[in-house]
Amino acid sequence: MSKIFYGWYILAAVFIIYMLSSIGVSTLPLLNAQLKAVHGWTHEQVSGPPSLLYFFISFVAFSLGFLLDKVAPKTIMVVGALCMIVCLAAYYFMTDLWQLYAVYALYSVALTCTGIMPAMVLLNRWFADYRGVAVGIFLMGSSLGGAVFPKWAAWMIEQYGWQTAALGLLIACIALILPPLFWIKNSPQQLGLLPDGKISAAMPSAAKALKKAAIRSFGQALREPLFYLLLFVTAVMWFCITALIQHLAYYMKDLQVELSLSGTLLSVFFICSIFGKVIFGYLSDRFSPKYILLLASASMALGSLAWQLAATAGMEMLYAAAVIYGIGYSGTFTMIQIVLAAYYEGPVYGRLLGFFTMADTLAGSLGIYWLGYLRTASGDYARGMQIMVVLCVLSTVCVLLMRKPEQAASA
């Protein structure tokens, strides 16, 4: 019987760690609400630190990109895990508002160091032929964490109080995050392997997978049209998806949709996003990543159009929008990571990944504000939805124009 490829253990490790990192976004707001009531803080005060989280992350990600090209990803994940443990422990003793700001500043380090950036470096080293499906499974971690931890924390708060819930999250984090850190090996070469478990140098396909990309410096990447096309695509994706998720409940209210149905639509959306990550990752292992990204971008554009048409077309269109947009968004999210790895794997991959992550985060923050501003200025979401459709269509066109750096250099 053949031995299980160790890369699958690496995938399991980064999946668990990524799942735990979602606590900061999905679960800590429940504890914040309890802090607000206990300490008499205003809504503005308690929402200040979370609103700054994405700005903290953007700058941490940019700095981390430079470290990823020089420091072992396992080391970075260990630092992130320790920061996460400190943050959760601090909740138990929190009494002043400045402490909440400090926790969220530190959590930006924890979230970035245990999130996509170091995990993608590891998966790119361990997988070649199965990279797409590995990335798709990995990205499901945040979805699972968002489904499990908030419900568990809410139950703990109701039964035992918020401090016990904070302590429970801390214990769960320590118990779940330490074993995966011990599993991680920074590269298959440490075990005498090549990507996908191929042994020795007599594997030409695996050796080919290790070939360096044509991009050898950050400045060279800036001179390639591909950089700006891919940057626009990823920024549009985050701009639209964060804006829609944060405003979807208000949009449903404008359409006079019952609260229970709004919850159902959100559930459908996130369930479809889970399937989209794996489906598009699987397809990218069998077809050109560019064309699978094109399919995902087109699905997101179609989903945006469905959200807009739902204002006049009825309930069926709302369900169609939740399904199509959920699959399209998650597919685009997954494929951007895969295309980045396929086109920029090499000595500056970490820096480019950090720059794109920073751009994603800033675009997402801008999207939330921008859609809210348009809603206030115009009195409804119609104009905002129309602009998002246009942006998604332009994003699909940008994917059509993409070429690998090697192709661009030889043209």
Secondary structure, DSSP 4 states (H G I P E B T S, - for coil): -PPPPTHHHHHHHHHHHHHHHTHHHHTHHHHHHHHHHHHT--HHHHHHHHHHHHHHHHHHHHHHHHHHTTS-HHHHHHHHHHHHHHHHHHHHT--SHHHHHHHHHHHHHHHHHTSHHHHHHHHHHH-STTHHHHHHHHHHHHHHHHHHHHHHHHHHHHHH-HHHHHHHHHHHHHHHHHHHHHH--S-GGGGTB-GGG-BSS--HHHHHHTPPPS--SHHHHHTSHHHHHHHHHHHHHHHHHHHHHHHHHHHHHHTT--HHHHHHHHHHHHHHHHHHHHHHHHHHTTS-HHHHHHHHHHHHHHHHHHHHHHHHH-HHHHHHHHHHHHHHHHHHHHHHHHHHHHHH-STTHHHHHHHHHHHHHHHHHHHHHHHHHHHHHHSSSHHHHHHHHHHHHHHHHHHHH---HHHHHH-
